[in-house]
C-alpha cells in the first residue's frame, strides 16, 4: 500500500483505527478487552495517532495549465468525451476566479497558463494563425495575468505556420507582455488537416534560433494525431486523444527533436514535456540501445546519446500523471532537478494532483524542488 493510500485510509477510519487494527498493537489489545455491552469499541479521540495527513507543499508552481479565450474555441471537437465533463472544462478554461480558488485549496502559489490544444497549430490559414496568436497572447496578459499578478503568468502562443512570424511574436510576448516562454501544441497543420510540420524540420530552425537567443523554455504539448495517421485507433476512438494517442504522438515528436541535431546546434535550448515525460524516461534507453545496430544516417544527426539530451535539454512535469512509481522512475532517469510539478487543469483536478504529490513517497528535499524551487529558478518566479 502506498503512503497516500494509508493516509486516505487513516482519514476515513479516524487515523488511530489503522494502528488499532494491527495484531499485537495496543489498540488491538484494548479492543479485545473492551467492556461488555460496548460492541467491542472504545473511544480513541484522546489518543495520539501516527497516521496524520501530509501537510500541503506551500506555494507550488504549476505550468501545464490551460486557458481559452471567448472569441477562439481552441479545443475543437471531441465526440468521444463525456458531454458533462467537457462542459465543465470549457467553463473553467475561461474563468480565472475558479482557477484561483482551486489554486488556493491545492496550495498552488503560481500557475503559468497557456492556450489549450490543438490551438493555433490547427488553423489552416497562415495569416489568420499569426493574427490569432497575437490576440491570444494579449488576452492572456490583459485578462489572466493582469487580474492575478504574481499568481498567473503566461506561455506565448505562436503560429508555426510562419516560423519567422512565430519568432517575432515570441520575442514580443517575452519582452513586452512578460511571457515565460512558449507552449507549442505538437505539429502544425500546413494548408490541410493531413499535412503537418514538426518542430525538428528545417523551416522551423529559424524559430529555434530566436528561442536560443531569448533563452526561454518551450513546452511541447500533445495534440491528436493527424486524421490520416489514425488507422491504428480504428474501433477505439477514445484512444486517439489523451488516454493514449497524445503520448505516442508527443514522445515521437520529442525523439525527432533529440535525433535531429537541434540540441547540438543550440545546446542551451530547454524543452518541457508533461505527463512525466510522455514515457520517454522508460522507453528512451531501449531506443538508445537499438540505435547501436542500425546504419549511420538512418537516425538523424545527433552527436550525443539520446538519454544525454533528455537529461540536459529537457524538463519533465507531473501534469496529468499522478502516480508515484512513474515519478520515481522519472527521477531515477533524469534526476529530481529536472522534474517539476504540474496539474493539467482544467482537464485534471488541482485537488487530486496536489493530494497525490503532497503525500507521494519521495524525500522532502525532492518534494520542495519538484513542487516549487526547480520552476522558480527556471522561470525566475519569486
C-alpha positions as CSV (number, residue, x, y, z in Angstrom):
1,X,0.0,0.0,0.0
2,X,1.3,3.4,-0.9
3,X,1.7,6.2,1.6
4,X,-1.2,8.2,0.1
5,X,-3.5,5.1,0.4
6,X,-2.5,4.7,4.1
7,X,-3.2,8.4,4.7
8,X,-6.6,8.3,3.0
9,X,-7.5,5.1,4.9
10,X,-6.4,6.9,8.1
11,X,-8.6,9.8,7.4
12,X,-11.6,7.6,6.7
13,X,-11.1,5.4,9.8
14,X,-10.1,8.1,12.3
15,X,-6.3,7.6,12.0
16,X,-5.7,5.6,15.1
17,X,-8.1,2.9,13.9
18,X,-5.4,1.6,11.5
19,X,-2.9,1.1,14.3
20,X,-5.6,-0.4,16.4
21,X,-6.4,-3.0,13.8
22,X,-2.8,-4.3,13.7
23,X,-2.4,-7.7,15.5
24,X,-0.5,-7.3,18.8
25,X,-0.9,-3.5,18.8
26,X,-2.1,-1.6,21.9
27,X,-5.3,-0.8,20.0
28,X,-5.9,-4.4,19.3
29,X,-5.4,-5.4,22.9
30,X,-7.8,-2.6,24.1
31,X,-10.4,-3.7,21.7
32,X,-10.1,-7.3,22.9
33,X,-10.6,-6.1,26.5
34,X,-13.4,-3.7,25.8
35,X,-16.2,-3.8,28.4
36,X,-19.2,-5.9,27.7
37,X,-22.1,-4.1,26.0
38,X,-19.9,-1.7,24.2
39,X,-19.9,-3.6,20.9
40,X,-16.2,-4.2,21.1
41,X,-15.4,-0.5,20.5
42,X,-13.7,2.1,22.7
43,X,-13.1,5.8,22.3
44,X,-9.7,6.8,21.0
45,X,-10.2,10.5,20.4
46,X,-7.8,11.4,23.2
47,X,-5.0,9.2,21.9
48,X,-2.1,10.3,19.7
49,X,-2.0,8.9,16.2
50,X,0.9,8.1,14.0
51,X,-1.2,8.4,10.9
52,X,-1.5,12.1,10.1
53,X,-2.4,13.8,6.8
54,X,0.6,15.2,4.9
55,X,0.9,18.9,5.0
56,X,0.5,20.9,1.8
57,X,3.6,21.9,0.0
58,X,3.2,25.6,0.1
59,X,3.4,27.8,-3.0
60,X,3.7,25.1,-5.6
61,X,4.2,26.2,-9.2
62,X,2.1,24.5,-11.9
63,X,2.9,25.1,-15.6
64,X,0.8,22.9,-17.9
65,X,-2.4,24.7,-17.1
66,X,-4.7,25.7,-20.0
67,X,-7.0,28.6,-21.0
68,X,-9.2,29.6,-23.9
69,X,-10.4,33.0,-25.0
70,X,-14.2,33.6,-25.7
71,X,-13.5,34.5,-29.3
72,X,-11.4,31.4,-30.2
73,X,-12.9,27.9,-29.5
74,X,-9.4,26.4,-29.5
75,X,-10.4,23.0,-28.1
76,X,-12.0,21.7,-31.3
77,X,-14.5,18.8,-31.0
78,X,-14.1,15.6,-29.1
79,X,-17.2,13.4,-29.6
80,X,-15.7,10.5,-27.6
81,X,-15.5,12.7,-24.4
82,X,-18.5,12.9,-22.0
83,X,-20.5,16.0,-22.5
84,X,-20.9,16.9,-18.8
85,X,-17.1,16.7,-18.3
86,X,-16.3,18.8,-21.4
87,X,-18.8,21.5,-20.5
88,X,-17.2,21.8,-17.1
89,X,-13.7,22.0,-18.8
90,X,-14.9,24.7,-21.2
91,X,-16.3,26.8,-18.3
92,X,-13.1,26.5,-16.3
93,X,-10.8,27.3,-19.3
94,X,-12.2,30.9,-19.4
95,X,-12.7,31.6,-15.7
96,X,-9.7,32.9,-13.8
97,X,-11.6,33.2,-10.5
98,X,-12.4,29.5,-10.3
99,X,-8.8,28.8,-11.2
100,X,-7.5,30.9,-8.3
101,X,-10.0,29.3,-5.9
102,X,-8.6,25.9,-6.9
103,X,-5.1,27.0,-6.5
104,X,-5.7,28.3,-3.0
105,X,-7.2,25.0,-1.9
106,X,-4.4,22.9,-3.5
107,X,-1.5,25.0,-2.2
108,X,-0.5,26.3,-5.6
109,X,1.1,29.7,-5.4
110,X,1.6,30.4,-9.1
111,X,0.5,29.0,-12.4
112,X,1.7,29.5,-16.0
113,X,-1.3,29.4,-18.3
114,X,-1.3,28.5,-22.0
115,X,-3.7,28.1,-24.9
116,X,-5.3,24.7,-24.9
117,X,-4.8,22.2,-27.7
118,X,-5.0,22.0,-30.7
119,X,-4.9,25.8,-30.5
120,X,-3.1,28.0,-33.1
121,X,-1.4,25.0,-34.6
122,X,-4.7,23.7,-36.2
123,X,-5.5,27.0,-38.0
124,X,-5.1,26.3,-41.8
125,X,-4.8,29.9,-42.9
126,X,-1.3,31.2,-42.1
127,X,-2.3,34.9,-41.8
128,X,-5.2,34.0,-39.5
129,X,-2.9,31.9,-37.4
130,X,-0.4,34.8,-37.0
131,X,-3.2,37.2,-36.1
132,X,-4.8,34.8,-33.6
133,X,-1.6,34.2,-31.8
134,X,-1.2,37.9,-31.1
135,X,-4.8,38.2,-29.9
136,X,-4.4,35.2,-27.7
137,X,-1.2,36.5,-26.1
138,X,-2.8,39.9,-25.5
139,X,-5.8,38.1,-23.9
140,X,-3.5,36.1,-21.6
141,X,-1.7,39.2,-20.5
142,X,-4.6,41.5,-20.1
143,X,-7.2,39.1,-18.7
144,X,-5.5,36.4,-16.8
145,X,-2.1,37.8,-15.8
146,X,-3.4,41.4,-15.1
147,X,-6.2,40.1,-12.9
148,X,-3.9,38.0,-10.8
149,X,-0.4,39.5,-10.8
150,X,2.2,37.2,-9.1
151,X,-0.2,34.3,-9.3
152,X,-0.8,33.8,-13.0
153,X,1.8,34.0,-15.7
154,X,1.7,33.1,-19.4
155,X,3.3,31.0,-22.1
156,X,3.1,32.6,-25.5
157,X,1.0,31.0,-28.3
158,X,3.0,31.1,-31.6
159,X,2.0,30.5,-35.2
160,X,4.4,27.9,-36.5
161,X,2.7,28.1,-39.9
162,X,5.1,31.1,-40.3
163,X,8.3,30.4,-38.2
164,X,9.7,33.9,-38.6
165,X,6.4,35.5,-37.5
166,X,6.3,32.9,-34.6
167,X,9.8,34.0,-33.6
168,X,8.8,37.7,-33.7
169,X,5.7,37.1,-31.7
170,X,7.6,35.1,-29.1
171,X,10.0,38.0,-28.7
172,X,7.2,40.5,-28.4
173,X,5.4,38.3,-25.8
174,X,8.5,37.8,-23.7
175,X,9.8,41.3,-23.8
176,X,6.6,43.3,-23.8
177,X,4.0,41.0,-22.2
178,X,6.2,39.2,-19.7
179,X,5.6,35.7,-21.2
180,X,7.7,32.9,-19.6
181,X,8.4,31.1,-22.9
182,X,6.1,29.4,-25.4
183,X,3.9,26.4,-25.5
184,X,3.5,24.6,-28.8
185,X,0.7,22.0,-29.3
186,X,2.6,19.4,-31.3
187,X,2.8,19.5,-35.1
188,X,1.4,22.5,-37.1
189,X,-1.1,22.0,-39.9
190,X,0.1,23.4,-43.2
191,X,-2.8,24.2,-45.6
192,X,-4.6,20.9,-44.8
193,X,-5.5,18.9,-41.8
194,X,-3.5,15.9,-43.1
195,X,-0.4,18.0,-43.7
196,X,1.8,18.7,-40.7
197,X,5.1,20.3,-39.8
198,X,7.1,19.0,-36.9
199,X,9.4,21.2,-34.8
200,X,12.6,19.5,-36.0
201,X,12.1,20.3,-39.6
202,X,14.4,22.8,-41.4
203,X,11.9,25.7,-41.8
204,X,11.4,25.8,-38.0
205,X,15.1,26.2,-37.1
206,X,14.8,29.9,-37.6
207,X,12.3,29.9,-34.7
208,X,14.7,27.9,-32.6
209,X,17.5,30.3,-33.2
210,X,15.3,33.1,-31.7
211,X,14.4,30.8,-28.8
212,X,18.0,30.2,-28.0
213,X,18.8,34.0,-28.2
214,X,15.9,34.7,-25.8
215,X,16.9,31.8,-23.6
216,X,13.3,30.8,-22.7
217,X,11.8,27.3,-22.5
218,X,9.4,25.8,-25.0
219,X,6.7,23.5,-23.6
220,X,5.9,20.7,-26.1
221,X,2.3,19.8,-25.5
222,X,0.3,16.9,-27.2
223,X,-2.4,17.0,-29.8
224,X,-4.4,14.4,-31.6
225,X,-2.5,12.7,-34.5
226,X,-3.4,13.8,-38.0
227,X,-6.5,12.1,-39.4
228,X,-4.6,10.1,-42.0
229,X,-2.4,8.7,-39.2
230,X,-5.2,7.3,-37.0
231,X,-5.8,3.9,-38.6
232,X,-4.3,2.1,-35.6
233,X,-7.1,3.6,-33.4
234,X,-10.0,2.5,-35.6
235,X,-12.7,0.9,-33.4
236,X,-11.2,2.5,-30.3
237,X,-11.9,6.3,-30.7
238,X,-11.1,7.3,-27.2
239,X,-7.5,6.1,-27.6
240,X,-6.8,8.8,-30.2
241,X,-6.6,11.5,-27.5
242,X,-5.3,12.0,-24.0
243,X,-5.7,8.4,-22.9
244,X,-3.1,7.1,-25.4
245,X,-2.6,8.9,-28.7
246,X,-1.3,12.1,-27.1
247,X,1.6,10.3,-25.5
248,X,2.6,8.3,-28.7
249,X,2.4,11.5,-30.8
250,X,4.4,13.7,-28.4
251,X,7.1,11.2,-27.4
252,X,7.8,10.5,-31.1
253,X,7.9,14.3,-31.7
254,X,10.4,14.7,-28.9
255,X,12.5,11.9,-30.2
256,X,12.6,13.7,-33.6
257,X,14.0,16.8,-31.8
258,X,16.6,14.7,-30.0
259,X,17.9,12.9,-33.1
260,X,17.8,15.9,-35.4
261,X,21.0,17.7,-34.2
262,X,19.0,20.7,-32.9
263,X,20.4,20.5,-29.4
264,X,23.9,20.2,-30.8
265,X,23.5,23.5,-32.8
266,X,21.7,25.2,-29.9
267,X,22.8,23.5,-26.7
268,X,21.1,25.9,-24.4
269,X,17.6,25.1,-25.6
270,X,15.2,23.9,-23.0
271,X,12.1,21.8,-23.9
272,X,9.5,20.8,-21.3
273,X,7.4,17.6,-21.6
274,X,4.4,16.9,-19.5
275,X,2.8,13.6,-18.3
276,X,6.1,12.5,-16.7
277,X,7.9,12.7,-20.0
278,X,5.4,11.0,-22.2
279,X,7.0,7.7,-21.2
280,X,10.5,8.6,-22.5
281,X,12.3,8.0,-19.2
282,X,11.2,4.4,-19.6
283,X,11.4,3.9,-23.4
284,X,14.4,6.1,-24.4
285,X,17.1,3.7,-23.0
286,X,15.6,1.0,-25.3
287,X,15.8,3.3,-28.3
288,X,19.4,4.2,-27.5
289,X,20.3,0.5,-27.2
290,X,18.9,-0.5,-30.5
291,X,20.3,2.5,-32.4
292,X,23.7,0.9,-31.9
293,X,22.8,-1.7,-34.6
294,X,21.4,0.5,-37.4
295,X,23.1,2.3,-40.2
296,X,24.5,5.7,-39.9
297,X,22.3,8.3,-41.4
298,X,19.1,6.5,-40.5
299,X,18.6,8.2,-37.2
300,X,19.4,11.9,-37.7
301,X,22.5,13.9,-37.0
302,X,22.7,13.8,-33.2
303,X,26.1,13.7,-31.6
304,X,25.3,12.6,-28.1
305,X,23.4,9.6,-26.8
306,X,19.6,10.3,-26.7
307,X,19.4,9.9,-22.9
308,X,22.0,12.6,-22.6
309,X,19.8,15.1,-24.3
310,X,16.9,14.1,-22.1
311,X,18.9,14.9,-19.0
312,X,20.5,18.1,-20.4
313,X,17.8,19.8,-22.6
314,X,14.5,18.6,-21.1
315,X,12.5,19.3,-18.1
316,X,9.6,17.0,-17.2
317,X,6.4,17.7,-15.4
318,X,3.9,15.7,-13.4
319,X,0.9,17.1,-15.4
320,X,-1.8,14.5,-15.7
321,X,0.3,11.7,-14.3
322,X,-0.3,11.3,-10.6
323,X,1.5,8.0,-9.9
324,X,4.4,7.6,-7.5
325,X,6.1,4.6,-9.2
326,X,6.2,6.5,-12.5
327,X,7.6,9.6,-10.8
328,X,10.3,7.6,-9.1
329,X,11.3,6.1,-12.5
330,X,11.5,9.6,-13.9
331,X,13.6,10.9,-11.1
332,X,15.9,7.8,-11.5
333,X,16.4,8.6,-15.2
334,X,16.8,12.4,-15.2
335,X,17.2,13.4,-11.6
336,X,14.9,15.4,-9.4
337,X,16.5,18.7,-10.6
338,X,14.8,18.2,-14.0
339,X,11.2,17.4,-12.7
340,X,8.5,20.0,-11.9
341,X,5.0,19.8,-10.5
342,X,2.0,20.5,-12.8
343,X,-1.7,19.5,-12.9
344,X,-3.1,19.9,-16.5
345,X,-6.0,21.9,-15.3
346,X,-8.9,22.0,-16.1
347,X,-8.7,18.6,-17.7
348,X,-7.3,17.3,-14.4
349,X,-8.2,18.3,-10.9
350,X,-5.9,20.5,-8.9
351,X,-7.1,18.9,-5.7
352,X,-6.3,15.4,-7.0
353,X,-2.9,16.4,-8.3
354,X,-1.9,18.2,-5.1
355,X,-3.3,15.5,-2.8
356,X,-1.1,12.9,-4.6
357,X,2.0,15.0,-4.8
358,X,2.0,16.3,-1.3
359,X,1.9,12.8,0.1
360,X,3.9,10.9,-2.5
361,X,6.7,8.7,-1.2
362,X,9.7,10.9,-2.1
363,X,12.1,12.8,0.0
364,X,11.1,16.2,1.4
365,X,14.0,17.8,-0.4
366,X,12.8,16.4,-3.7
367,X,9.2,17.4,-2.9
368,X,10.3,21.0,-2.4
369,X,12.4,21.0,-5.6
370,X,9.8,19.4,-7.8
371,X,6.9,21.3,-6.2
372,X,8.4,24.8,-6.4
373,X,12.1,25.6,-6.5
374,X,13.0,24.0,-9.9
375,X,10.3,26.0,-11.6
376,X,11.0,29.2,-9.6
377,X,14.6,29.1,-10.8
378,X,13.8,28.2,-14.4
379,X,11.2,30.9,-14.8
380,X,12.5,33.5,-12.3
381,X,9.4,33.4,-10.1
382,X,9.8,34.6,-6.6
